[in-house]
Amino acid sequence: MRKHQCPCVVPGAKFAWRGQILKGAHFLALQGLSPADVQRHGLHNVPCRLQRSFAGNAFTATVCGSVLLACVLAAETQEEEEG
């Protein structure tokens, strides 16, 4: 792994850093969920395995919004080129 990079987080994946296996809360942090977000949404009470699964199957609303905006802009560009 390169410095400041992480491989794709997928359910059931196990990564080690500095000789320790990362826990579910670390995977959630890699997906952009702060400790305050984890606490607010009650994910701190969820078993570690399930936290890893959530992190591997989830993405934040900002990512969803960015993808949606990109799709809309691409569709508008496509219409202008065809029109």
N, C-alpha and C positions, 0 to 999 in steps of 0.2 A: 504494500500500500504506500502511496506517496504521502508526503506531509500535507496536512490540511485537507485530505480527501478521505472519503469513506465509500466502500462498495455499496451497491444497492441493498437496502434493508428489505429483507423478505421474511415471511413468517417462518419460524423454526431455525433461522440462521443463528450461528454462534460466532461471535467475534471476540478476540482477546486484545487487550491493550495493557501494556506494561505488565504482562504476565497474569492478568486477571480476566476472566470471562465477563463480558459486559452484561449487566442486568437489564431488565425490562425498562426501567426508568431511563437508562442511558440510550436505549433504542428510541424511546419517545422523544428524548432531547435531540437526537440526530434528525428526527422528523420535524423539529421546530417547536415542540411543545415544551414550554418552560416548566420548572417545578411548580410555579403558581398555577399554570393551566392544568397540570396533572392533579393538583390538590383540588382545584375548583370543580373539575369534572368527576371527581371521586375515583380517579384511576389509581390513586395511591393504595387503595384497598384491594385492587385486583391482583391476582397471582402473577408472578414474574413471567411465566410462560405465556399467559394471556396478554400481558403488556407487550411482549415481543410480537405476538400475533397482530395486535392492534397496530403497532408501529409498521409492520410489514404490509399491512393491508390498507393503510390510511394515508391521507395527505391533507394538508391544511387548506382552509378556505382561500387563502391567498394564492395557492398553487392552482386551485380550481378556477378562481377568477381570472388568473393570467391566461390559462389555457382557453377558457371561454372567450376572452377578449381577442386572443390570437385567431381563434376560429372565425369569429365575426369579421375581423379585419381581412382575413384571407378570403372569405366568401364575398365581401364587398369588392375586393380587388379582382376576383375571378369574374364577377358580374360586369365590371367596367371593361375588362379585357374582351369579354365575349360580346358586349353590347355595342 
